[in-house]
Amino acid sequence: MKINELNRTLFISLLVLLMISCAKKKQYKANQEVTAEKIIGAWGNDENGNAIFQIDKDSILYVDPLTKYKYIFGHDTLLMYQDKFVNKFLVLKVDNDSLIIRNLDYSVIQRYNRRN
């Protein structure tokens, strides 16, 4: 009898944790509204005061080396056409002063600050 009660308690606990975890993920996504207009601008990191790249309406300009790539943006995903391959990025957060993206090819999360 005690084993059945223990199994039932463990199952219920895991189920509750799973539901809480899913609720937090939904809440995070519901608070995010990513639009193409929000990602347009110059972006850099905290290592220096300069912009690393500039996102325009239809292209991304990297400052060093001075190279421009076309991109397509949809919902929260950015596809950048770079030479013979496509880089895929998921925009996790964008607001007036920060951009957080995940490189879907390498699972790397990068944070950038808006430059004026």
C-alpha positions as CSV (number, residue, x, y, z in Angstrom):
1,M,0.0,0.0,0.0
2,K,2.7,2.5,0.9
3,I,4.5,2.0,-2.5
4,N,1.3,2.8,-4.4
5,E,0.8,6.0,-2.3
6,L,4.4,7.0,-2.9
7,N,4.1,6.4,-6.6
8,R,0.9,8.4,-6.8
9,T,2.4,11.3,-4.8
10,L,5.5,11.3,-7.0
11,F,3.4,11.2,-10.1
12,I,1.2,14.1,-8.9
13,S,4.3,16.1,-7.9
14,L,5.9,15.6,-11.4
15,L,2.6,16.6,-13.1
16,V,2.3,19.8,-11.1
17,L,6.0,20.7,-11.9
18,L,5.4,20.1,-15.6
19,M,2.3,22.3,-15.6
20,I,4.1,25.1,-13.8
21,S,7.0,24.9,-16.2
22,C,4.6,25.0,-19.3
23,A,2.7,28.0,-17.8
24,K,5.9,30.0,-17.4
25,K,7.0,29.3,-21.0
26,K,3.6,30.4,-22.3
27,Q,3.7,33.6,-20.1
28,Y,7.2,34.5,-21.5
29,K,6.0,34.1,-25.1
30,A,2.7,36.0,-24.4
31,N,4.7,39.0,-23.2
32,Q,6.9,39.1,-26.3
33,E,5.8,40.9,-29.4
34,V,8.6,40.7,-32.0
35,T,8.1,42.8,-35.1
36,A,10.4,43.6,-38.0
37,E,10.3,47.3,-37.1
38,K,11.6,46.6,-33.6
39,I,14.8,44.9,-34.9
40,I,15.8,47.6,-37.3
41,G,18.7,49.6,-36.0
42,A,22.4,49.5,-35.1
43,W,23.4,46.9,-32.5
44,G,26.6,46.2,-30.6
45,N,27.7,44.4,-27.4
46,D,29.1,45.8,-24.2
47,E,32.7,45.0,-25.1
48,N,33.0,48.3,-27.0
49,G,30.9,51.3,-27.8
50,N,30.7,50.7,-31.5
51,A,28.0,48.9,-33.5
52,I,28.8,45.4,-34.8
53,F,25.9,45.4,-37.3
54,Q,23.1,47.4,-38.7
55,I,19.7,45.8,-39.5
56,D,17.9,47.7,-42.3
57,K,14.6,46.9,-43.9
58,D,15.9,44.2,-46.2
59,S,19.6,43.6,-45.2
60,I,22.1,43.4,-42.4
61,L,25.3,45.3,-42.7
62,Y,28.3,44.0,-40.7
63,V,30.7,46.8,-39.9
64,D,33.9,44.7,-39.8
65,P,34.3,43.5,-42.5
66,L,32.1,45.8,-44.4
67,T,29.7,43.2,-45.7
68,K,25.9,43.2,-46.4
69,Y,23.6,40.2,-46.4
70,K,19.9,39.9,-47.3
71,Y,17.5,38.6,-44.7
72,I,13.9,37.5,-44.3
73,F,12.1,38.1,-41.0
74,G,8.9,36.3,-40.0
75,H,7.1,36.2,-36.7
76,D,10.2,35.7,-34.4
77,T,12.7,34.1,-36.8
78,L,15.3,35.8,-38.9
79,L,16.9,34.0,-41.9
80,M,20.1,35.6,-43.1
81,Y,21.4,34.6,-46.5
82,Q,25.2,34.5,-46.2
83,D,27.1,33.4,-49.3
84,K,26.1,29.8,-49.8
85,F,24.3,29.0,-46.6
86,V,21.5,30.4,-44.4
87,N,21.9,31.4,-40.8
88,K,18.8,31.0,-38.7
89,F,18.1,33.1,-35.6
90,L,15.3,33.1,-33.1
91,V,14.6,36.6,-31.6
92,L,14.0,35.9,-27.9
93,K,13.6,39.5,-26.9
94,V,13.7,42.9,-28.5
95,D,12.9,46.3,-27.0
96,N,14.1,49.9,-27.2
97,D,17.6,49.1,-26.0
98,S,18.3,45.4,-26.3
99,L,18.2,42.5,-28.7
100,I,18.6,38.9,-27.6
101,I,18.8,36.2,-30.2
102,R,19.5,32.5,-30.4
103,N,21.5,31.2,-33.3
104,L,19.5,28.1,-34.2
105,D,22.4,26.4,-36.0
106,Y,24.8,26.6,-33.0
107,S,22.4,27.0,-30.0
108,V,24.2,30.2,-28.9
109,I,22.4,33.0,-27.3
110,Q,23.7,36.5,-27.9
111,R,22.7,39.8,-26.4
112,Y,23.2,43.2,-28.1
113,N,22.5,46.8,-27.1
114,R,21.1,49.4,-29.5
115,R,23.5,51.9,-30.7
116,N,22.5,55.4,-31.9
